[in-house]
Amino acid sequence: MDKVRVGVIGLGWFGEMHVDAYRGVYGAEIAAVSTRRPDRLAEIAGKYNIDKTYTDYHDLLNDPDVDAISICTHARDHLQPMLDAIQSGKHVLLEKPMSVSIEECDQILEAAKDAKQNLMVGHICRFENDYVVAREQILSGRIGDIVSIYSRRNVGAARTFTHLQVLSSISGDAVHDIDIMNWFVGKKAKSVYGMSSFTRQDIAYSDIGWVNIKYDGGALAVAESCWNLPDGSPFPIDAKMEVIGTKGVIYLFDPSNPLVIDDGNGREIQETVYWPTVHGQVGGALHAELQYFTDCIIEGKKPAITTLQEARDVIAICNAAEESARTGEVVIL
Ligand SMILES: NC(=O)c1ccc[n+]([C@@H]2O[C@H](COP(=O)([O-])OP(=O)(O)OC[C@H]3O[C@@H](n4cnc5c(N)ncnc54)[C@H](O)[C@@H]3O)[C@@H](O)[C@H]2O)c1
């Protein structure tokens, strides 16, 4: 195969981002899109010049002119499209988090057991340069054995309101850092302690979350995820990480040193990491992730940078943190 014809299911904010980003992916083209609302479907089809549109995603899965699927429905709507997409035999990229329920993750793993096609969860940070370079330094032994990791991933209240009707800041964003921590430490999480709280009445899930993890071998980790930064906060994503080893430390993403623009409206920090527009196309980690997904299909190789089992392991930790936050007890995994 030299051209991967992609269908995108779920055209909210991030589904559109996938449609836009595939335009810059060598070897991929958008063949069809699906979302439930006809007006949104027509809007995206018109904007990106896409001929085939489906309000029922089953019709997209049955389309013989589609080779691969991006599933960009929200986390609580991942299971059935994912199971059906696996059944269709098409290659699938499922947006993170794999699910918010460990039972659903296990259903996906079971359905994927004998699948011949490529299946991947979009753990975007594994395609971000700094995390990738940091991991190579860790694997080279440069900082010794990891003993402690701290991460922060905080975003604005206004941007998170609709997401917080579906999932907590832990499942929505700490999930990124916990996946990277698992990747860096390379050992099983043994126990988890979580704390969460609400700063607003009108949200279904907590917007403040802290997750403490103890790994096999003793490394400790803490992930902070606060989705309540005030309007006017200059940060699109205020993220950083520190990895402390027995021989050295790695500091990732010092927020005091990004691309800053000051104008009459105040200070803005430009997002140049995950999905910046670069020469008219979506660049950054999202581009790298979709390019990798596409390359694996064209080259007939299985995605190895991130696996379904690893995506499931992260959800086990997030869920343990939520349970711990409810009970006040440490959860042993
Ligand atoms: N990798 C990242 O950094 C990143 C960033 C943002 C969002 N995401 C993930 O992307 C996914 C989507 O997020 P979003 O913010 O775009 O959500 P959203 O709620 O804005 O969009 C989801 C869309 O899916 C549609 N949909 C739901 N069920 C459907 C079905 N059965 N058939 C067709 N369409 C259906 C909805 O109508 C909606 O338009 C989530 O899993 C989210 O966690 C990942």
PDBQT file of the ligand as one rigid body, heavy atoms in Angstrom, charges set to zero:
ROOT
HETATM    1  N1  LIG A 401      -4.071  13.799  22.272  1.00  0.00    +0.000 N 
HETATM    2  C1  LIG A 401      -4.473  14.921  22.812  1.00  0.00    +0.000 C 
HETATM    3  O1  LIG A 401      -3.691  15.716  23.289  1.00  0.00    +0.000 OA
HETATM    4  C2  LIG A 401      -5.933  15.223  22.811  1.00  0.00    +0.000 A 
HETATM    5  C3  LIG A 401      -6.373  16.546  22.875  1.00  0.00    +0.000 A 
HETATM    6  C4  LIG A 401      -7.755  16.777  22.849  1.00  0.00    +0.000 A 
HETATM    7  C5  LIG A 401      -8.648  15.721  22.799  1.00  0.00    +0.000 A 
HETATM    8  N2  LIG A 401      -8.160  14.448  22.762  1.00  0.00    +0.000 N 
HETATM    9  C6  LIG A 401      -9.088  13.309  22.731  1.00  0.00    +0.000 C 
HETATM   10  O2  LIG A 401      -9.847  13.357  21.534  1.00  0.00    +0.000 OA
HETATM   11  C7  LIG A 401     -11.152  12.823  21.758  1.00  0.00    +0.000 C 
HETATM   12  C8  LIG A 401     -12.189  13.825  21.310  1.00  0.00    +0.000 C 
HETATM   13  O3  LIG A 401     -12.070  14.999  22.080  1.00  0.00    +0.000 OA
HETATM   14  P1  LIG A 401     -12.877  16.326  21.663  1.00  0.00    +0.000 P 
HETATM   15  O4  LIG A 401     -12.425  17.371  22.590  1.00  0.00    +0.000 OA
HETATM   16  O5  LIG A 401     -12.771  16.554  20.206  1.00  0.00    +0.000 OA
HETATM   17  O6  LIG A 401     -14.371  15.863  22.036  1.00  0.00    +0.000 OA
HETATM   18  P2  LIG A 401     -15.742  16.449  21.514  1.00  0.00    +0.000 P 
HETATM   19  O7  LIG A 401     -16.766  16.021  22.505  1.00  0.00    +0.000 OA
HETATM   20  O8  LIG A 401     -15.567  17.879  21.162  1.00  0.00    +0.000 OA
HETATM   21  O9  LIG A 401     -15.987  15.671  20.148  1.00  0.00    +0.000 OA
HETATM   22  C9  LIG A 401     -16.418  14.353  20.059  1.00  0.00    +0.000 C 
HETATM   23  C10 LIG A 401     -17.276  14.247  18.805  1.00  0.00    +0.000 C 
HETATM   24  O10 LIG A 401     -17.601  12.887  18.566  1.00  0.00    +0.000 OA
HETATM   25  C11 LIG A 401     -18.939  12.831  18.096  1.00  0.00    +0.000 C 
HETATM   26  N3  LIG A 401     -19.485  11.493  18.330  1.00  0.00    +0.000 N 
HETATM   27  C12 LIG A 401     -19.757  10.906  19.512  1.00  0.00    +0.000 A 
HETATM   28  N4  LIG A 401     -20.260   9.670  19.304  1.00  0.00    +0.000 NA
HETATM   29  C13 LIG A 401     -20.278   9.482  17.975  1.00  0.00    +0.000 A 
HETATM   30  C14 LIG A 401     -20.690   8.410  17.145  1.00  0.00    +0.000 A 
HETATM   31  N5  LIG A 401     -21.206   7.308  17.670  1.00  0.00    +0.000 N 
HETATM   32  N6  LIG A 401     -20.566   8.550  15.806  1.00  0.00    +0.000 NA
HETATM   33  C15 LIG A 401     -20.047   9.651  15.268  1.00  0.00    +0.000 A 
HETATM   34  N7  LIG A 401     -19.649  10.722  16.015  1.00  0.00    +0.000 NA
HETATM   35  C16 LIG A 401     -19.773  10.632  17.338  1.00  0.00    +0.000 A 
HETATM   36  C17 LIG A 401     -19.659  13.900  18.915  1.00  0.00    +0.000 C 
HETATM   37  O11 LIG A 401     -20.875  14.281  18.309  1.00  0.00    +0.000 OA
HETATM   38  C18 LIG A 401     -18.605  15.009  18.899  1.00  0.00    +0.000 C 
HETATM   39  O12 LIG A 401     -18.742  15.813  17.747  1.00  0.00    +0.000 OA
HETATM   40  C19 LIG A 401     -11.204  12.467  23.264  1.00  0.00    +0.000 C 
HETATM   41  O13 LIG A 401     -10.912  11.114  23.435  1.00  0.00    +0.000 OA
HETATM   42  C20 LIG A 401     -10.118  13.336  23.863  1.00  0.00    +0.000 C 
HETATM   43  O14 LIG A 401      -9.586  12.810  25.065  1.00  0.00    +0.000 OA
HETATM   44  C21 LIG A 401      -6.846  14.181  22.742  1.00  0.00    +0.000 A 
ENDROOT
TORSDOF 0
